[in-house]
Amino acid sequence: MKASVPAGALDSAVSITAVTPSDTVNHIHFEPQGLTFLQPASLTMSYANCNTMLSSDPRRIAYTTEALQILEYVPSVDDVTTQAVTGQLQHFSDYAIAW
């Protein structure tokens, strides 16, 4: 997982925490939840540990509830050669890889 917040995306200094629960789902929880950006941040997540061979659907980053219910998909780019997907985030919350 790699998160990147560009210079100028926040109007003040903020301490950011990322938690990746250790279960079978590739997801991440960011704090402070709801932190919004003046310009998009990016999040890259690997799906190399996922069994995606049966699906030709592109992988996307999904904004989810804590229970992993998908609320919306964020603009994402699926790089099949590196088995990673990068999404553009407008705010911090819970995110997961979906296809």
C-alpha positions as CSV (number, residue, x, y, z in Angstrom):
1,M,0.0,0.0,0.0
2,K,1.2,3.5,-0.8
3,A,-0.6,6.7,-0.1
4,S,0.5,10.1,-1.4
5,V,-0.9,13.5,-0.5
6,P,0.4,16.2,-2.9
7,A,1.8,19.5,-1.6
8,G,-1.1,22.0,-1.3
9,A,-3.8,19.3,-0.8
10,L,-4.2,20.3,2.8
11,D,-4.5,23.8,4.2
12,S,-2.8,22.9,7.5
13,A,-0.5,20.3,9.0
14,V,-2.4,17.1,9.8
15,S,-1.2,13.8,11.5
16,I,-2.4,10.9,9.3
17,T,-2.8,7.3,10.4
18,A,-3.3,4.3,8.1
19,V,-4.5,0.9,9.5
20,T,-4.5,-2.2,7.3
21,P,-6.5,-4.9,9.2
22,S,-4.9,-8.4,8.9
23,D,-7.7,-10.4,7.3
24,T,-8.4,-11.8,3.9
25,V,-9.7,-8.5,2.3
26,N,-7.3,-5.9,0.9
27,H,-8.6,-2.8,2.7
28,I,-7.3,0.2,4.6
29,H,-8.7,2.6,7.2
30,F,-7.4,6.2,7.3
31,E,-7.7,8.6,10.2
32,P,-8.8,11.3,10.6
33,Q,-11.8,9.9,8.9
34,G,-13.5,12.4,6.6
35,L,-10.4,14.5,6.1
36,T,-10.9,16.2,2.7
37,F,-8.3,17.3,0.2
38,L,-8.1,20.5,-1.9
39,Q,-6.7,18.3,-4.7
40,P,-6.8,14.5,-4.9
41,A,-4.5,12.2,-3.0
42,S,-3.5,8.9,-4.5
43,L,-3.7,5.4,-3.0
44,T,-2.0,2.4,-4.6
45,M,-2.9,-1.1,-3.4
46,S,-1.6,-4.4,-4.5
47,Y,-3.9,-7.3,-5.3
48,A,-1.1,-9.8,-5.9
49,N,-2.4,-11.9,-3.0
50,C,-6.0,-12.0,-4.4
51,N,-7.4,-14.7,-6.6
52,T,-8.5,-12.5,-9.5
53,M,-7.8,-15.1,-12.3
54,L,-11.5,-15.8,-12.7
55,S,-12.4,-12.2,-13.4
56,S,-11.5,-10.0,-16.4
57,D,-13.1,-7.0,-14.7
58,P,-10.7,-4.2,-13.9
59,R,-9.8,-3.8,-10.3
60,R,-10.8,-0.5,-8.7
61,I,-10.5,1.3,-5.4
62,A,-13.8,1.4,-3.6
63,Y,-14.8,3.8,-0.8
64,T,-16.5,1.5,1.8
65,T,-18.1,1.4,5.2
66,E,-16.3,-0.2,8.0
67,A,-18.3,-3.3,7.2
68,L,-16.9,-3.2,3.6
69,Q,-20.2,-2.2,2.0
70,I,-19.2,-0.3,-1.2
71,L,-20.4,3.3,-1.2
72,E,-18.8,4.4,-4.4
73,Y,-15.9,3.6,-6.7
74,V,-13.1,6.3,-7.0
75,P,-11.4,7.0,-10.3
76,S,-8.9,4.2,-10.6
77,V,-6.2,2.8,-12.9
78,D,-5.5,-1.0,-12.9
79,D,-1.9,-1.9,-13.7
80,V,-2.1,-5.7,-14.4
81,T,1.6,-6.0,-14.9
82,T,2.3,-5.0,-11.3
83,Q,-1.0,-6.3,-10.0
84,A,-1.7,-3.0,-8.3
85,V,-4.5,-0.4,-8.6
86,T,-4.2,3.3,-8.0
87,G,-7.2,5.5,-7.0
88,Q,-7.7,9.2,-6.6
89,L,-9.1,10.1,-3.2
90,Q,-11.0,13.2,-2.3
91,H,-11.1,12.4,1.4
92,F,-9.9,9.8,3.9
93,S,-12.1,7.0,5.1
94,D,-12.2,3.3,4.5
95,Y,-11.1,1.9,1.1
96,A,-10.8,-1.6,-0.5
97,I,-9.9,-3.2,-3.8
98,A,-13.0,-4.3,-5.7
99,W,-13.7,-6.0,-9.0
